[in-house]
């Protein structure tokens, strides 16, 4: 299908391109740096709690998504982007192996339609699902590509959210759903008693002073008090806490540090210790060779690997060329 | 019966830059839990018009673990914790397969990246090109075992044209001892040949040399078979029954009356015929008996002189007198006459251009033969031999030389095989093809060592036997220790469990490491088969042979103790005539020279008269004449061993 619409574009006068931006091969994994307020719910002030060692095995499904995009042509100086997003929920069975329960994907084009020539726009809209980038002033390709990245990111989040909500409906009585990223982006997710968000990035600062120090210097195998996250880009109310999977001393302050999101309810306060305990067990196996292995749970890594194995191969940089990559 | 049930796909061909699919090899993955393994035959299908058959030669399992250190980190150095991780790593079962056949054969292309299926019965026949000889008006398939993998089981056939000639021939079996590789496989295969050898190809018989223990002594006795064995026989279309026509031959022991075999139980010994040869039989093969240093031109010339001018002729010599040499005893008398005459005359050390030292050397060696091979070679009296010219279709002739001196074994082997060759050449053996089974081939045709007559003869069979119908089934523990032209000329090869040191030799370089490991750990009853129609080795299972194993045979039919001379004579006469009374025989032989008794017994055995006792009594009273002089047919010379490629 991709070949057909690209050929239609080329026939309409678009100049072919094969630029694969660095950010296009993975998710944009940085939350915008911002400050947010937090109310400590478990203790009088943010404290540290040792996570109990013993943790029973629980039935869990894991959700993750991927996005890939590349510039396939230029109409003058306006880039036309081809994008692919996919998400999957893989359920862990009694044999400790993951099997796909749900998956979905979407392939589409991204371009500022208003900036395209009439023929080129017609060719694009005739052959492809297009996400428009409106209100972009004429510029060099850089701002357009940044806007395209955000559009692809949004499409991926939408797909993940929809899939998560499908998965919640099919979740077993004692089964949990772990989502890679924010739980608060979906009202249904945020309200579910057995949904957890696992956040690996720390763009949002919830605390200051001693509380911040305690939160970010948690010892290995400890968690913080549960707090209510307010502000930031949390759209729905959730409880949250920090959990240290690996010793950070000698590495980096954020090494092995996760922030967990769960339903804003009293039950979460009671369950935080036990949940932290079985999350701690998810450290092994380590998700190497991913550079984020200290924070990336292996099942999430496996879902990502699964999705990449099923993604169209022509999004990747051509392996035949031994020349250095170039591009905008 | 061909099972056409179509299985579900079990894998998919994958190819990378480092591991591409080629026209002769491909890689595929399967689920972690899969029924296939090394040796499994698989089918790759790209639509109905392109099919590739392959056999699995190697297997790999790996996970997404980048380095073992990461596993240690994840488990914090504790193996117990490693096993407790809530998720197991993604892992793969990747297999390498060698292409057996591509359909269509042309154009020959890399294997398509398509679905992989376990082969069905019909696929196995296609993959191994068995369809060429299992179908048609005159099929020539000989069942060799069952290919089993993934719950499927398919009979595998050898092509009689390539097993017994004329297209190719000979079978070589390798394997460590005691694991049902060699003897059991040959017993099973001979049974299969006898039941499936196509009638249009003529008559076939087998001559088996029993060179150790009781291995081949009970081929006519039923062995124990389990239900699984019977099921396999049924699947192969072979009736599980012992050989119907088996004839046993064994030389005597030193006493000349007790048979030198483990088949001496009273119920069975009656089937064993003595194997006794005289001077005429031995002199044709003097080269076998004399070691390489002995065979100088002078000795050779003197032996030729004896054979051409003296043996079985009225020989009149001015010096030695008149002689008619038909036995070793006659020959010795001639020698003594020559020595006496030369000593008396004191004229010269030469007799008829032969130096006395040469004559003495030949005399020593020949008398040594009758000493070392006492019981096989008779000094005097008639011989007893295989039924040359009267071989019967689908019969086994077992020559038991297990307890014979190595020199005697060589003699038996050389003479029997040479006579078989002569008989087949002249089409007067009685059958059209003969399978000769020789165990311990590394002893008779070693890769290095002296050029013996036996070795030359084995080379001759290997290289030219297929045109005659003389087929060598050779077995050995270590194939690398057998002359390369003997094993190289074997069209079919069977391997049982192998020794790892042996597998490390260059002869096995073509096998993958996994195949070698499988060979080194093969269970009892499983074999690897190579055959001209199969482009890759195939593993098969075969049922236990339906005959009594040697070990069990000597327990069930315990060998009888040697009888006193008179009783042994009586037993042999009773074999000819059950009414003969032992006491009568004892009285007859009482006080008689044992040599005279042996001669009389041999003559009686040879003549098989109606009144056995009367005839024995009659010939015992007079000197028994040796066999009538036969026309001496020189054995065609064998070529020297050269390094020319086969």
Interface residues (C-beta under 8 A of the other chain):
Chain A: X57 X60 X92 X95 X96 X97 X98 X278 X281 X282 X283 X284 X285 X286 X288 X289 X293 X298 X299 X302 X305
Chain B: X64 X65 X66 X67 X70 X71 X73 X74 X75 X76 X81 X82 X84 X85 X86 X87 X88 X89 X90
